[in-house]
Amino acid sequence: MNALQRVAVIVGYEWRRALAKKWLFALVILAVAIQVLIFVVFNFLFTNPPPGMPPALLEGLEQTKPFMWIVEVLTPQGFFMSLIVIMIAGGSMSEEYEHGTSDILLSKPITKLEYMTGKYLGGLSLLSFVAALTTILGVILAIIFFSPQESLQFLPHVYLAIVYSNLVFLSLAFMFSEVLRRTTLSYFSAIGVFIASLVISGVLSAVNSFTGEQLYLDVSKWLPNWGASNFPSFVMGKLVDVPSNPFISPAQGDSDLLLAGVFVAVYTVIFIVVATIKLVRSDVTKKTA
Amino acid sequence: MSSQSVITVSNLTKFYGDFKALDSVSLAVEKGWVYGYLGPNGAGKTTTIRTMLGLLKPDQGEVQITGINPTKDPVQALQSLGYAPELPTLQTFFTGEQLLDFMGKIFGLATQARKERIKQLLDLVGLKEWGDKRIGNYSKGMVQRLSIALALINDPVVLIMDEPTIGMDPEATAHFRNLFTTLSKQGKTVFISSHLLDEVQRICTHVGMINKGRMVFDGRIAQVLETFTQQWVIEAELEEVTKTMVSSLKKLDCVEDVKVDGNKLRIELKEKKDLRGEISSEIFKRKGVLLSLNLHKITLEDAYLRALKGGQ
């Protein structure tokens, strides 16, 4: 049996471990429910525009209609997907230490690096599956309710962008899981970083809108959530010519797209390297819970 | 260390912070041995085992399993090893069969081979009816049995067991003791950490004793009994003990001393021999009526306690 096969066995194991968790299903169902809710709201607005609705909004609605699949696909991205990946990866390593099952796994003919790679790729494949689920569902709903839809040829691009951008919080939670080796602490730490990033970027954005000072926005780009949340939107902005309106973000410049892509890569690499160093250098700890 | 050694531990030292958990521990276990590893709680037994498996990194020293260092090459070193941890917690989301199948995959067993092996092992550990049930529904004893099945999935050359019969009922305990003996007769090496001295004395060929992180004895079971035996004792209970009887017993060449406690005699022997015949003859000569006569050889427990005392 070669290293790749051993990694593949651990990937399969990670799927079984994650699928045994009911709360993960609940979170995915919640994300899907939010998608459906958005459709219901938009469908209502399209069919029964409220009296007195500003013409700009009405026009924006009409412009958005052929691109509803983008709205749908990107809606769960910023918040729910980040939470889902944190839940997937936050207990990946730590639960094995807490339950003592890491002893059983790592006393088998497998290296620590193969074990970690299998665990990480297991989380990544789960993320890819959930992203595929929400993406396909979004597109199907858009086609059923708001046909015809335009620019669907870019669907693979947006899917890959979603998966790529979520590597930041997947890797962050995975790192906490290995470094802290306490599942609850790992979840709280990863969610804490995520929420703190959202709050700080919101504050910086608000200060920017009051002062007009670009510096605040530039600083907010360094936060982990900026690249993670915006990269798929920037990719779509680059590929699809959507008129700017209140429902779809305007297209971004190439520099922001590149910067978001680089930040996602840099954060991901840093988090994985820290987790790897911790795993390789330290003992396999026994039950801590 | 012999070239036949399947497990070789050389000068193993391990610190937890400032605490020295293992202090230059060395031992060698050869093919076909059943090696009992004894020590009080916190002596360093589990630390030794976890270091042997490469789960802990030694601060000094080295471990070799079939000649390979598990820290440097875990894939090769652990390929022919089976391990059952103390009070295992298994993955409750699997059924017994699924967990065995998963472990079989890690060892690279082919699908058909896994299927056959799983059936065989579930039967062997008495879980045939429970293979398709989730482990979450197993009792502690059943988890322990499954853990032993997991350790055997790869038909290992070396079997390392940390307190393997804890939580098992007496029938299962006897069954697994027989199993370990059978495995050793098949040429497998069995390393058992246990605090059940009776268990070790029954099934082990060799014994290692550790106390406060230091090896205090390493050798054959018979050797440990010999080393720590001072004398054998015969205890006799009589209807009545007389002074002439005590005095005549004391005069026997084989008797070191006789102590009286009511109608009981404690006769300490000079030789490690069963001399109940001679003692009873002497008592009958003096018109004594024997109610009971027992020979007390040294048990492993006595030897163990003396070894620990000596190692401190």
Interface residues (C-beta under 8 A of the other chain):
Chain A: M1 Q5 R6 V9 G12 Y13 R16 R17 L19 A20 H99 G100 T101 D103 I104 L106 S107 K108 P109 I110 T111 K112 D283 V284 K286 K287
Chain B: R50 L53 G54 L55 L56 K57 P74 V75 Q76 A77 L78 Q79 L81 Y83 P85 P88 T89 L90 Q91 F93 F94 Q98 F102 M103 K105 I106 F107 G108 L150
